[in-house]
Amino acid sequence: MPVPVIVLNFGHSVLNSLDDYTRAAAEIYRHYRQGQNVVAVTSAQSDQTDILLAEARNIGPEGQAKNLPELLQLGERRSAALLALALERIGAPAFVRQARDLGLTGRGSYMDAELTGLNTDQLLADLKAHDIVVMPGFVAIGEKDRPVLLGQGGADLTALYVADKLGVEAVLLKDVDGVYDRDPRQSGTAPLRYEHISYNDAAVKAAPLIAPKALAFAKANNMTFRLGRPGLPRFTKIGDKTGPLSPAPKVKKLRVAMLGCGIVGGGVFRQIEANPQHFDLVKIMVRNVDKYIDQGYAPSLLTTSAKDLFDAKPDIFIDVSGPIDPALKMTEDMLKAGVHVVSANKQAIAAGGQDLIDLATKHNVKLLFSSAAGGGMPVLEMCLREAGRITRVEALLNGTTNYMLGEMDKGKSYAEALKEAQDKGFAEADPTADVGGADAAAKIRLIALLAFGEQLTLNDIPRETIENFAPNEPPKGIMKRVATVWRDKNGFSATLELRDLSPNNFIAQADGEEAHAIFEFSDGDEYRIRGKGAGRWPTTASVMADMFDISAVYLN
């Protein structure tokens, strides 16, 4: 079964600052965790083209300079590199490709060329190998192997052209959530929004949003595409017909209470603060209030009392603590109180198991815990999406031990590898759960529950420790500790074992804190996913993706 692909174009209006690249990466991750491979097409950051043009005017000839495309393309290339770096930080696999790499060709004016070709085989191969490909828009390769530019709105055109050649959907992401009957930022009566709009009407109503050249290409190729804003699951479809106008849905600002504020909690705190239109963090429960006041947190935000969290009347409760207690009881009580729960606490969720899921259903709230396993690798999302047809899962479920085994392969001792993992924030001060296997076993229990409907205890899972790991002889291949969960004619099984893998094995190819997983299905199909399995930002990205899924419920 081919993996579905989507093309996302990030316009310059949503790339105004470095923080916007973090938001763009989160938008890509939300699609990736839904099972889509992504081609991300970047525009230059909002002011970059003007800066480069000013430099050209200062030093270059008057009029149109033939070497100008060599300079102006740097804005889009810079943007592509920054977006790939933002994706790398949150653990999403990403690979930057340039127009020349992908055979994206153009002809005509070197400042306003027409696109003529794309090496789709190369692009599909890159997607198969990397899942997410980031490429600059606005530039193609013209005659004599020289860059040519695509004119105003060239990144829009790039995205639509690539989507058309691949036969997939394109989404143009702007600073508004669709096409309106008038500018929604102007004062006056509330504007009305189009769910569907024709090419001809879009040429009038969306003229500032979509380049005429890009719109003309879509119309000529009878290509339907969407226009929206990052972080909002609503769009205007642009195609062959116009639908009725309707009031724009409003975003409800959700109150958030959080248990824990360690490595991951600090990352979540920053991302909530960066999305004030969606979330209001009202209370954080920690063990030591003074410690966080010293770090600059507002005293009014902090408490050591669970009662204060409930009294804050949150819409969402986030658990980024570690132990089962008091997290499990608080999660149960929040669900009973009608509060949505987002949890990164794999031990508490595994201990609660199906009872927690049933409790959420009973009280008509969401219990989301994608961050409890896989970090930036959407392993639990795959389990939920494909439950019933999965027959076997092989995965690296603990980025800490994967990192440590990799460092020991390079000749470092167990103690040296552990200290490095702790220094980098991959391992806790007490690494027992990581190295002994309890952390990975909790994630195995979640996979067993979601993918196979099986409830396991910790004692049901044979597991090998890497504590003081020192093999008598060097491995022949690459040593990994692999979690395997499967059902066959003999029944259901799960293990966590050290395995000496061939370097060609997909699982073995995960470096450092990366994680890889292979899903096998009853129809003989196979699906591979990857991402970073440890660290603040991969887990933060998963938490925030769950938060936005809940936020989407409140659009009205």
Buried (B, 14 or more C-beta within 10 A) or exposed (E): EEBEBBBBBBBBBBBEEEEBBBBBBBBBBBBBBBBBBBBBBBBBBBEBBEEBBEEBEEEBEEEEBEEBBBBBBBBBBBBBBBBBBBBBBBBBBBBBBBBEBBBBBBBBBBBBBBBBBBBBEBBBEBBEEBBBBBBBBBBBBBEEEEBBBBBBBBBBBBBBBBBBBBEBBBBBBBBBBBBBEEEBEEEEEEBBBBBBBBBEBBBEBBEEBBBEBBBBBBBEEEBBBBBBBBBBBBBBBBBEEBEEBEEBBEBEBBBBBBBBBBBBBBBBBBBBEBBEEBBBBBBBBBEEBEEBEEEEBEEEBBBEEBEBBBEBEBBBBBBBBBEBEBBBEBBBBBBEEEBBBBBBBBBBBBBBBEEBBEBBEEBEBBBBBBBBBBBBBBBBBBBEBBEEEBBBBBBBBBBBBBBBBBBBBEEBEBEBBBBBBBEBBBBBEEBEBBBBBBBBBBBBBBBBBBBBEBEBEBEBBEBBBBBEBEEEEEBEBBBBBBBBBBBEEEEBBBBBEBBEBEEEBBBBBBEBBBBBBBBBBEEEEEBBBBBBBBBBBBBBBBBBBBBBBBBBEBBE
